[in-house]
Amino acid sequence: MPEGHSVHRITRQFAANFVGRAVSVSSPQGRFASDAALIDGQVMTDAHAVGKQMFLEFANGLWLRVHLGMYGAWDFAGDIQWDATLASANGRMGQTNQRGTVLPAVSPGGSDEDAPILDSAGENSLHSIGAPRRTRVRMAESEKAQSPSETWPPEPVGQVRARLLTDEVCADLRGPTACEVIDAARVAEVIDRLGPDPADGDTPDDEQRFVSTVRRKPTVIALLLMDQTVVSGIGNVYRAEMLYRARLNPHTPGRQLTEETARGLWRDWVHLLRLGIETGQMMTMDDLDADAYRAAMANRADRHWVYKREGLPCRTCGTHIVLEELGGRKLYWCPRCQA
């Protein structure tokens, strides 16, 4: 399931390519046809994300709400303008996994090895921006390029629930858990049920809300971090990595956490989410030298402490990483470092 950083990245591409433009909305599959008619031809006025939920506002006051769930993905095609806010501080796009659309990335400190960092799983094969300009890019948990389209607009591929189309850019949605047109009151209801999201405004009130909620709950912290009413956007990868980084036993009840520990979790989520949005990668290892950083960006196995490392020695203590099932999801942790 796409975690919060992916949804924010997708939303920013809608802001860059659709907001301020009239949008044709259709449902090639047919399942979204009646809702699509409500916003077809309207100007998109806002693109907003909270956690794993995305909201696209139209000039008639209606909103398209999308939750990708386990299998959803957006395909973007056309003359895509990539959001400049995703660029790193040195002016280059970060180590993203949008093949065919971004500038080469560099390791920390701007070393002289400015060649692209290619992900071994094919998630991060980079070429110069605009090569090709008319491209097709899938955005979900892994952002991968498809073949450039020979026609415009491109023919729908597979079961496309919703198609959003301007003169220059096409966005196809397939496989979402939720795809509906709702009014502003309903948007407010959905957001009110969600926990705070640092990328939606990291305020002292957000931090305090998280800390207070966690510290009054008897539920174990590994489940609380995945509860979208407690905090928005955290999924299985970030959950495992945050708990390891805090050296926190995943079975600790929330109400047993010290205030300092709970605040530390929130602040680490602020840090990791920002990195994920900027780079497109769930990089959770800090203080790597240039060579280690490039290796980590090229291979997921080198950029996480515990996630998907069951049976392998802990990078810190050598104890084998444990895999268990908790709440229907896989949990990875070190029984020594997190004892």
C-alpha positions as CSV (number, residue, x, y, z in Angstrom):
1,M,0.0,0.0,0.0
2,P,1.4,3.4,-0.9
3,E,2.5,5.3,2.2
4,G,2.1,9.0,2.9
5,H,5.1,10.3,0.9
6,S,3.8,8.7,-2.3
7,V,0.3,10.2,-2.0
8,H,1.8,13.7,-1.4
9,R,4.1,13.3,-4.4
10,I,1.2,12.3,-6.6
11,T,-0.9,15.3,-5.3
12,R,1.9,17.7,-6.1
13,Q,2.0,16.5,-9.7
14,F,-1.8,17.2,-9.9
15,A,-1.1,20.7,-8.5
16,A,1.7,21.3,-11.1
17,N,-0.2,19.9,-14.1
18,F,-4.0,20.2,-13.5
19,V,-4.8,23.0,-11.0
20,G,-6.1,26.0,-12.9
21,R,-7.0,24.0,-16.0
22,A,-10.3,22.7,-17.3
23,V,-10.3,18.9,-16.9
24,S,-12.2,16.3,-18.9
25,V,-13.2,13.5,-16.5
26,S,-14.4,10.1,-17.7
27,S,-14.5,6.5,-16.7
28,P,-13.3,4.2,-19.4
29,Q,-14.1,1.2,-17.2
30,G,-17.6,2.6,-16.6
31,R,-17.8,2.1,-12.8
32,F,-17.1,5.8,-12.1
33,A,-19.2,7.3,-14.9
34,S,-22.0,8.9,-12.9
35,D,-19.6,10.6,-10.5
36,A,-17.3,11.6,-13.4
37,A,-20.1,13.5,-15.1
38,L,-20.5,15.7,-12.0
39,I,-17.0,17.2,-12.5
40,D,-16.4,16.7,-16.2
41,G,-15.2,20.0,-17.8
42,Q,-14.7,21.8,-14.6
43,V,-11.5,23.7,-13.7
44,M,-9.5,22.0,-11.0
45,T,-8.9,24.5,-8.2
46,D,-6.9,22.6,-5.6
47,A,-5.0,19.4,-4.9
48,H,-4.7,18.3,-1.3
49,A,-3.4,15.2,0.5
50,V,-3.8,14.1,4.1
51,G,-2.0,10.8,4.9
52,K,-3.1,8.3,2.3
53,Q,-6.1,10.2,1.2
54,M,-6.1,12.6,-1.8
55,F,-8.6,15.3,-2.5
56,L,-8.9,17.2,-5.8
57,E,-11.2,20.3,-5.8
58,F,-13.2,21.6,-8.8
59,A,-14.7,25.0,-9.5
60,N,-18.3,23.8,-8.9
61,G,-17.4,23.1,-5.2
62,L,-17.2,19.3,-5.6
63,W,-14.1,17.2,-4.8
64,L,-12.7,13.9,-6.1
65,R,-11.6,11.8,-3.2
66,V,-9.1,8.9,-3.9
67,H,-7.6,6.3,-1.6
68,L,-5.3,4.0,-3.6
69,G,-5.4,1.2,-1.0
70,M,-3.4,-1.9,-1.7
71,Y,-3.6,-2.0,-5.5
72,G,-4.3,1.5,-6.7
73,A,-2.0,3.5,-9.0
74,W,-2.1,6.6,-11.2
75,D,-0.6,6.6,-14.7
76,F,0.5,10.1,-15.9
77,A,1.0,10.6,-19.6
78,G,1.8,13.7,-21.8
79,D,3.9,16.8,-21.4
80,I,4.4,16.4,-17.7
81,Q,5.7,19.4,-15.7
82,W,7.4,18.0,-12.6
83,D,6.8,19.9,-9.4
84,A,9.9,22.1,-8.6
85,T,9.2,21.7,-4.8
86,L,10.4,18.1,-5.1
87,A,13.9,19.3,-6.1
88,S,16.7,19.1,-3.6
89,A,18.4,22.1,-2.0
90,N,21.2,22.0,-4.6
91,G,18.7,22.6,-7.4
92,R,18.6,19.0,-8.6
93,M,15.7,16.6,-8.4
94,G,16.3,14.2,-5.5
95,Q,16.9,10.5,-5.9
96,T,13.5,9.8,-7.2
97,N,12.1,6.7,-8.9
98,Q,10.3,8.4,-11.8
99,R,12.1,6.9,-14.7
100,G,12.6,9.1,-17.7
101,T,11.5,12.4,-16.1
102,V,14.1,13.7,-13.7
103,L,17.7,15.1,-13.5
104,P,20.5,12.9,-12.3
105,A,20.9,12.7,-8.6
106,V,24.0,13.3,-6.5
107,S,25.2,11.9,-3.2
108,P,25.3,14.1,-0.1
109,G,27.6,17.1,-0.3
110,G,27.5,17.1,-4.1
111,S,30.3,14.7,-4.8
112,D,31.9,14.6,-8.3
113,E,30.1,11.4,-9.0
114,D,27.0,13.0,-10.5
115,A,25.9,10.0,-12.5
116,P,22.4,8.8,-12.0
117,I,21.8,6.3,-9.2
118,L,20.0,3.4,-10.7
119,D,17.8,1.3,-8.5
120,S,18.5,-2.4,-9.0
121,A,14.7,-3.2,-9.0
122,G,14.1,-0.8,-11.9
123,E,12.4,1.8,-9.7
124,N,15.0,4.5,-10.2
125,S,16.3,4.4,-13.7
126,L,17.0,8.1,-14.4
127,H,17.4,10.0,-17.6
128,S,17.5,13.8,-18.3
129,I,14.4,15.8,-17.7
130,G,12.2,15.8,-20.8
131,A,13.6,12.7,-22.4
132,P,11.1,11.8,-23.6
133,R,8.8,14.8,-22.9
134,R,5.7,12.8,-23.8
135,T,6.1,10.0,-21.4
136,R,4.0,7.6,-19.4
137,V,4.7,7.3,-15.7
138,R,3.0,5.2,-13.0
139,M,2.8,6.7,-9.6
140,A,2.0,4.4,-6.7
141,E,4.4,2.9,-4.1
142,S,6.9,2.3,-7.0
143,E,6.9,4.9,-9.7
144,K,7.8,3.3,-13.0
145,A,7.7,4.5,-16.6
146,Q,5.7,2.9,-19.2
147,S,6.3,3.1,-23.0
148,P,5.7,6.5,-24.5
149,S,2.3,6.8,-26.2
150,E,2.1,7.0,-30.0
151,T,-1.3,8.7,-30.0
152,W,-2.9,11.5,-28.0
153,P,-4.7,11.0,-25.8
154,P,-3.3,7.5,-25.2
155,E,-5.6,4.5,-25.3
156,P,-6.6,3.4,-21.8
157,V,-4.6,0.4,-20.6
158,G,-6.4,-2.1,-18.4
159,Q,-9.4,-1.3,-16.1
160,V,-9.2,2.5,-15.9
161,R,-11.6,3.6,-13.2
162,A,-11.1,7.4,-13.8
163,R,-9.4,9.4,-16.5
164,L,-8.5,13.1,-16.0
165,L,-7.5,14.8,-19.2
166,T,-6.3,18.3,-20.2
167,D,-4.9,19.4,-23.6
168,E,-1.4,18.3,-22.4
169,V,-1.6,15.8,-19.6
170,C,-3.6,12.6,-18.9
171,A,-3.9,10.9,-15.6
172,D,-5.4,7.4,-15.4
173,L,-6.5,5.8,-12.1
174,R,-6.9,2.0,-11.7
175,G,-7.5,-0.3,-8.8
176,P,-8.3,2.2,-6.0
177,T,-10.0,1.4,-2.8
178,A,-12.0,4.6,-2.9
179,C,-12.8,6.9,-5.8
180,E,-15.8,9.2,-5.3
181,V,-17.1,12.7,-5.9
182,I,-18.1,14.4,-2.6
183,D,-18.9,17.9,-1.4
184,A,-16.8,20.1,1.0
185,A,-18.8,19.0,4.0
186,R,-18.0,15.4,3.3
187,V,-14.3,16.2,2.8
188,A,-14.2,17.9,6.2
189,E,-15.8,14.8,7.7
190,V,-13.2,12.5,6.2
191,I,-10.3,14.7,7.2
192,D,-11.6,15.1,10.8
193,R,-11.4,11.4,11.3
194,L,-7.7,11.3,10.3
195,G,-4.8,11.7,12.6
196,P,-2.3,14.6,12.0
197,D,-0.1,14.6,9.0
198,P,3.2,16.5,9.2
199,A,3.2,17.3,5.5
200,D,-0.2,18.9,5.9
201,G,1.1,21.4,8.5
202,D,3.6,20.3,11.2
203,T,2.3,22.5,14.1
204,P,2.8,22.2,17.9
205,D,-0.9,21.3,18.1
206,D,-0.4,18.4,15.7
207,E,2.6,17.1,17.7
208,Q,0.7,17.4,21.0
209,R,-2.4,15.7,19.5
210,F,-0.3,12.7,18.5
211,V,1.6,12.5,21.8
212,S,-1.6,12.8,23.9
213,T,-3.4,10.2,21.8
214,V,-0.6,7.7,21.9
215,R,0.0,8.1,25.7
216,R,-3.6,7.4,26.7
217,K,-4.0,4.2,24.6
218,P,-3.5,0.7,25.9
219,T,-2.9,-0.5,22.3
220,V,0.7,-1.5,21.4
221,I,2.7,1.2,19.6
222,A,3.2,-1.0,16.5
223,L,-0.6,-0.9,15.9
224,L,-1.0,2.7,16.9
225,L,1.5,3.9,14.3
226,M,-0.5,2.1,11.6
227,D,-3.9,3.6,12.9
228,Q,-4.7,6.4,10.5
229,T,-6.9,8.0,13.2
230,V,-3.8,8.4,15.4
231,V,-1.3,9.6,12.8
232,S,-1.7,9.8,9.0
233,G,0.5,8.3,6.3
234,I,2.5,5.7,8.2
235,G,2.5,2.2,6.6
236,N,4.4,-1.0,7.1
237,V,7.8,0.2,6.0
238,Y,7.9,3.4,8.0
239,R,6.3,1.7,11.0
240,A,9.1,-0.9,11.3
241,E,11.9,1.5,10.6
242,M,10.6,4.2,13.1
243,L,10.4,1.7,15.9
244,Y,13.9,0.5,15.2
245,R,15.3,4.0,15.0
246,A,13.7,4.7,18.4
247,R,15.0,1.3,19.8
248,L,11.4,0.7,20.9
249,N,9.8,-2.7,21.4
250,P,6.8,-2.8,19.1
251,H,4.7,-4.5,21.7
252,T,5.0,-1.6,24.2
253,P,1.5,-0.2,25.0
254,G,1.2,3.4,24.0
255,R,0.3,4.5,27.5
256,Q,3.7,3.2,28.7
257,L,5.7,5.5,26.4
258,T,7.4,8.5,28.0
259,E,6.4,11.9,26.7
260,E,10.0,12.2,25.3
261,T,9.7,8.9,23.4
262,A,6.3,9.8,21.9
263,R,7.6,13.2,20.8
264,G,10.6,11.6,19.4
265,L,8.5,9.3,17.2
266,W,6.5,12.3,15.9
267,R,9.6,14.2,15.1
268,D,11.2,11.3,13.3
269,W,8.1,10.9,11.2
270,V,8.3,14.6,10.3
271,H,11.9,13.9,9.2
272,L,11.4,10.7,7.3
273,L,8.2,11.9,5.5
274,R,10.0,15.0,4.3
275,L,12.8,12.9,2.9
276,G,10.3,10.5,1.3
277,I,8.5,13.3,-0.4
278,E,11.7,14.9,-1.7
279,T,13.4,11.8,-2.9
280,G,10.6,9.3,-3.7
281,Q,12.4,6.7,-1.6
282,M,11.7,5.5,1.9
283,M,15.3,6.1,3.0
284,T,15.5,5.4,6.7
285,M,19.3,5.2,7.4
286,D,21.0,8.4,8.4
287,D,24.6,9.5,8.5
288,L,25.8,7.4,5.5
289,D,28.9,8.4,3.7
290,A,28.7,9.1,0.0
291,D,29.4,5.5,-1.2
292,A,27.0,4.0,1.3
293,Y,24.3,6.5,0.4
294,R,24.6,5.8,-3.3
295,A,24.4,2.0,-2.6
296,A,21.3,2.6,-0.5
297,M,19.5,4.6,-3.1
298,A,20.3,2.0,-5.7
299,N,19.1,-1.0,-3.7
300,R,16.3,-1.2,-1.1
301,A,18.2,-3.9,0.8
302,D,20.8,-1.3,1.7
303,R,18.5,1.5,2.8
304,H,16.5,0.0,5.7
305,W,17.4,-1.2,9.1
306,V,14.9,-4.0,9.6
307,Y,12.2,-4.0,6.9
308,K,12.3,-7.2,4.8
309,R,15.4,-8.3,6.6
310,E,13.9,-11.3,8.5
311,G,16.5,-13.9,9.4
312,L,19.4,-11.5,8.6
313,P,21.7,-10.2,11.2
314,C,20.8,-6.8,12.7
315,R,23.1,-4.1,11.3
316,T,23.8,-3.0,14.9
317,C,24.0,-6.0,17.2
318,G,24.1,-9.0,14.8
319,T,20.9,-10.6,16.3
320,H,18.6,-12.1,13.6
321,I,15.8,-9.8,12.6
322,V,12.4,-11.3,13.6
323,L,9.3,-11.4,11.4
324,E,5.9,-11.8,12.9
325,E,2.3,-11.0,12.0
326,L,0.5,-8.3,14.0
327,G,-2.9,-6.9,13.1
328,G,-2.8,-8.8,9.8
329,R,0.4,-7.1,8.7
330,K,4.1,-8.1,8.7
331,L,6.2,-6.7,11.5
332,Y,10.0,-6.6,11.3
333,W,12.1,-5.9,14.4
334,C,15.3,-6.7,16.3
335,P,14.6,-8.6,19.6
336,R,17.8,-7.3,21.1
337,C,18.1,-3.6,20.1
338,Q,14.3,-3.2,20.6
339,A,14.0,-5.4,23.7
